[in-house]
C-alpha cells in the first residue's frame, strides 16, 4: 500500500497563470492529462476569473502530487498520464493512462480552505 500527501498554496498557481500565456501553456502540459486540458479551456472560455481557474488547477496539481508519492517506489507516473475524475458514486479518483501498465484507480481526498489545498492519496497494488 502506498500513501501520499500534498499541500499547496493557491497563490503559487495564480502567480504562474499571471506570468504569461507561454508559462500557463507549459504548466498545463506539465500537469494535466489531455482531457483535463480541454476541460480547462472550457472553464477559461466561460469567463471564470483567475482565482477560480487557479483553484481548479491547484486541486489537480495537489491530488496528482499526492498520487505520485503514493505510487513510489513501485511506479514513477508523471502528471500528464494521470486524470482526476469522480466515479459513479462521486468519489474522487486518479486514473492512470499509461500503455502497458494496468494500475487500479488511486483513491484521493482533497480539501481546500482559502489559500490552501491539501490532498491525500491511497494506492492499493
Phi and psi restraints in degrees (value plus and minus 20) as a CYANA .aco file:
   2 UNK   PHI    -139.0   -99.0
   2 UNK   PSI     122.6   162.6
   3 UNK   PHI    -145.9  -105.9
   3 UNK   PSI     117.8   157.8
   4 UNK   PHI    -157.0  -117.0
   4 UNK   PSI     131.4   171.4
   5 UNK   PHI    -161.5  -121.5
   5 UNK   PSI     130.8   170.8
   6 UNK   PHI    -170.3  -130.3
   6 UNK   PSI     128.7   168.7
   7 UNK   PHI    -151.1  -111.1
   7 UNK   PSI     121.6   161.6
   8 UNK   PHI    -159.4  -119.4
   8 UNK   PSI     118.5   158.5
   9 UNK   PHI    -113.5   -73.5
   9 UNK   PSI      99.2   139.2
  10 UNK   PHI     -78.7   -38.7
  10 UNK   PSI     -51.8   -11.8
  11 UNK   PHI     -82.4   -42.4
  11 UNK   PSI     -43.1    -3.1
  12 UNK   PHI     -85.3   -45.3
  12 UNK   PSI     -61.7   -21.7
  13 UNK   PHI     -90.7   -50.7
  13 UNK   PSI     -60.8   -20.8
  14 UNK   PHI     -80.4   -40.4
  14 UNK   PSI     -63.7   -23.7
  15 UNK   PHI     -81.3   -41.3
  15 UNK   PSI     -57.6   -17.6
  16 UNK   PHI     -83.9   -43.9
  16 UNK   PSI     -63.1   -23.1
  17 UNK   PHI     -86.7   -46.7
  17 UNK   PSI     -53.2   -13.2
  18 UNK   PHI     -98.6   -58.6
  18 UNK   PSI     -37.6     2.4
  19 UNK   PHI     -83.7   -43.7
  19 UNK   PSI     -77.4   -37.4
  20 UNK   PHI    -189.3  -149.3
  20 UNK   PSI     142.6   182.6
  21 UNK   PHI     -83.5   -43.5
  21 UNK   PSI     -56.8   -16.8
  22 UNK   PHI     -83.6   -43.6
  22 UNK   PSI     -65.8   -25.8
  23 UNK   PHI     -82.6   -42.6
  23 UNK   PSI     -62.5   -22.5
  24 UNK   PHI     -80.1   -40.1
  24 UNK   PSI     -67.3   -27.3
  25 UNK   PHI     -81.9   -41.9
  25 UNK   PSI     -63.5   -23.5
  26 UNK   PHI     -84.1   -44.1
  26 UNK   PSI     -59.4   -19.4
  27 UNK   PHI     -83.5   -43.5
  27 UNK   PSI     -63.6   -23.6
  28 UNK   PHI     -79.8   -39.8
  28 UNK   PSI     -64.2   -24.2
  29 UNK   PHI     -85.3   -45.3
  29 UNK   PSI     -52.8   -12.8
  30 UNK   PHI     -95.1   -55.1
  30 UNK   PSI     -54.1   -14.1
  31 UNK   PHI    -138.4   -98.4
  31 UNK   PSI     -29.7    10.3
  32 UNK   PHI    -133.4   -93.4
  32 UNK   PSI     124.6   164.6
  33 UNK   PHI     -91.2   -51.2
  33 UNK   PSI     130.7   170.7
  34 UNK   PHI     -70.9   -30.9
  34 UNK   PSI     -57.6   -17.6
  35 UNK   PHI     -83.5   -43.5
  35 UNK   PSI     -56.8   -16.8
  36 UNK   PHI     -91.7   -51.7
  36 UNK   PSI     -53.0   -13.0
  37 UNK   PHI     -81.3   -41.3
  37 UNK   PSI     -62.6   -22.6
  38 UNK   PHI     -83.0   -43.0
  38 UNK   PSI     -61.8   -21.8
  39 UNK   PHI     -81.1   -41.1
  39 UNK   PSI     -62.4   -22.4
  40 UNK   PHI     -83.6   -43.6
  40 UNK   PSI     -61.9   -21.9
  41 UNK   PHI     -83.0   -43.0
  41 UNK   PSI     -57.4   -17.4
  42 UNK   PHI     -86.0   -46.0
  42 UNK   PSI     -62.7   -22.7
  43 UNK   PHI     -81.3   -41.3
  43 UNK   PSI     -65.8   -25.8
  44 UNK   PHI     -84.6   -44.6
  44 UNK   PSI     -58.4   -18.4
  45 UNK   PHI     -92.0   -52.0
  45 UNK   PSI     -37.7     2.3
  46 UNK   PHI    -108.0   -68.0
  46 UNK   PSI      -1.9    38.1
  47 UNK   PHI      48.2    88.2
  47 UNK   PSI       1.8    41.8
  48 UNK   PHI     -89.2   -49.2
  48 UNK   PSI     123.9   163.9
  49 UNK   PHI     -96.7   -56.7
  49 UNK   PSI     149.9   189.9
  50 UNK   PHI     -84.1   -44.1
  50 UNK   PSI     -50.2   -10.2
  51 UNK   PHI     -83.1   -43.1
  51 UNK   PSI     -64.5   -24.5
  52 UNK   PHI     -85.8   -45.8
  52 UNK   PSI     -62.1   -22.1
  53 UNK   PHI     -86.7   -46.7
  53 UNK   PSI     -58.5   -18.5
  54 UNK   PHI     -84.4   -44.4
  54 UNK   PSI     -60.9   -20.9
  55 UNK   PHI     -87.0   -47.0
  55 UNK   PSI     -62.5   -22.5
  56 UNK   PHI     -78.6   -38.6
  56 UNK   PSI     -68.0   -28.0
  57 UNK   PHI     -87.5   -47.5
  57 UNK   PSI     -58.6   -18.6
  58 UNK   PHI     -81.3   -41.3
  58 UNK   PSI     -59.6   -19.6
  59 UNK   PHI     -81.1   -41.1
  59 UNK   PSI     -66.4   -26.4
  60 UNK   PHI     -85.9   -45.9
  60 UNK   PSI     -61.7   -21.7
  61 UNK   PHI     -80.8   -40.8
  61 UNK   PSI     -67.9   -27.9
  62 UNK   PHI     -85.3   -45.3
  62 UNK   PSI     -65.8   -25.8
  63 UNK   PHI     -87.5   -47.5
  63 UNK   PSI     -54.7   -14.7
  64 UNK   PHI     -92.3   -52.3
  64 UNK   PSI     -55.9   -15.9
  65 UNK   PHI     -83.8   -43.8
  65 UNK   PSI     -62.8   -22.8
  66 UNK   PHI     -83.9   -43.9
  66 UNK   PSI     -61.7   -21.7
  67 UNK   PHI     -85.2   -45.2
  67 UNK   PSI     -60.8   -20.8
  68 UNK   PHI     -77.0   -37.0
  68 UNK   PSI     -64.3   -24.3
  69 UNK   PHI     -86.9   -46.9
  69 UNK   PSI     -58.2   -18.2
  70 UNK   PHI     -87.4   -47.4
  70 UNK   PSI     -49.6    -9.6
  71 UNK   PHI     -98.9   -58.9
  71 UNK   PSI     -40.3    -0.3
  72 UNK   PHI     -98.8   -58.8
  72 UNK   PSI     129.1   169.1
  73 UNK   PHI    -111.2   -71.2
  73 UNK   PSI     -15.2    24.8
  74 UNK   PHI     -88.0   -48.0
  74 UNK   PSI     -60.5   -20.5
  75 UNK   PHI    -155.8  -115.8
  75 UNK   PSI     127.7   167.7
  76 UNK   PHI    -140.7  -100.7
  76 UNK   PSI      67.5   107.5
  77 UNK   PHI    -124.8   -84.8
  77 UNK   PSI     102.5   142.5
  78 UNK   PHI    -108.9   -68.9
  78 UNK   PSI     140.9   180.9
  79 UNK   PHI     -73.1   -33.1
  79 UNK   PSI     -60.4   -20.4
  80 UNK   PHI     -82.7   -42.7
  80 UNK   PSI     -35.6     4.4
  81 UNK   PHI    -114.2   -74.2
  81 UNK   PSI     -18.9    21.1
  82 UNK   PHI    -129.0   -89.0
  82 UNK   PSI     120.1   160.1
  83 UNK   PHI    -146.4  -106.4
  83 UNK   PSI     105.3   145.3
  84 UNK   PHI    -107.4   -67.4
  84 UNK   PSI     103.6   143.6
  85 UNK   PHI    -173.0  -133.0
  85 UNK   PSI    -199.9  -159.9
  86 UNK   PHI    -138.1   -98.1
  86 UNK   PSI     123.6   163.6
  87 UNK   PHI     -98.4   -58.4
  87 UNK   PSI    -195.6  -155.6
  88 UNK   PHI     -82.4   -42.4
  88 UNK   PSI     -45.0    -5.0
  89 UNK   PHI    -111.1   -71.1
  89 UNK   PSI     -19.1    20.9
  90 UNK   PHI      70.6   110.6
  90 UNK   PSI     -15.5    24.5
  91 UNK   PHI     -96.4   -56.4
  91 UNK   PSI     114.1   154.1
  92 UNK   PHI     -94.4   -54.4
  92 UNK   PSI     117.8   157.8
  93 UNK   PHI    -160.4  -120.4
  93 UNK   PSI     139.3   179.3
  94 UNK   PHI    -132.2   -92.2
  94 UNK   PSI     104.0   144.0
  95 UNK   PHI    -121.6   -81.6
  95 UNK   PSI     117.1   157.1
  96 UNK   PHI    -117.2   -77.2
  96 UNK   PSI     107.7   147.7
  97 UNK   PHI    -134.9   -94.9
  97 UNK   PSI      63.9   103.9
  98 UNK   PHI    -158.3  -118.3
  98 UNK   PSI     102.4   142.4
  99 UNK   PHI     -77.0   -37.0
  99 UNK   PSI     125.7   165.7
 100 UNK   PHI      46.5    86.5
 100 UNK   PSI      -8.6    31.4
 101 UNK   PHI    -146.0  -106.0
 101 UNK   PSI     112.2   152.2
 102 UNK   PHI    -136.8   -96.8
 102 UNK   PSI      73.2   113.2
 103 UNK   PHI    -131.9   -91.9
 103 UNK   PSI     105.9   145.9
 104 UNK   PHI     -83.6   -43.6
 104 UNK   PSI     137.6   177.6
 105 UNK   PHI     -74.5   -34.5
 105 UNK   PSI     127.0   167.0
 106 UNK   PHI    -119.1   -79.1
 106 UNK   PSI     106.1   146.1
 107 UNK   PHI     -97.6   -57.6
 107 UNK   PSI     112.3   152.3
 108 UNK   PHI    -150.7  -110.7
 108 UNK   PSI     137.3   177.3
 109 UNK   PHI    -155.0  -115.0
 109 UNK   PSI     118.0   158.0
 110 UNK   PHI    -157.7  -117.7
 110 UNK   PSI     119.8   159.8
 111 UNK   PHI    -155.4  -115.4
 111 UNK   PSI     128.1   168.1
 112 UNK   PHI    -160.0  -120.0
 112 UNK   PSI     124.3   164.3
 113 UNK   PHI    -166.5  -126.5
 113 UNK   PSI      91.1   131.1
 114 UNK   PHI      40.4    80.4
 114 UNK   PSI    -137.7   -97.7
 115 UNK   PHI    -102.2   -62.2
 115 UNK   PSI     -28.7    11.3
 116 UNK   PHI    -138.7   -98.7
 116 UNK   PSI     124.4   164.4
 117 UNK   PHI    -145.3  -105.3
 117 UNK   PSI     112.9   152.9
 118 UNK   PHI    -146.4  -106.4
 118 UNK   PSI     117.9   157.9
 119 UNK   PHI    -154.7  -114.7
 119 UNK   PSI     126.8   166.8
 120 UNK   PHI    -145.9  -105.9
 120 UNK   PSI     130.5   170.5
 121 UNK   PHI    -159.6  -119.6
 121 UNK   PSI     123.4   163.4
 122 UNK   PHI    -144.9  -104.9
 122 UNK   PSI     110.7   150.7
 123 UNK   PHI    -139.9   -99.9
 123 UNK   PSI     101.9   141.9
 124 UNK   PHI    -129.0   -89.0
 124 UNK   PSI      80.5   120.5
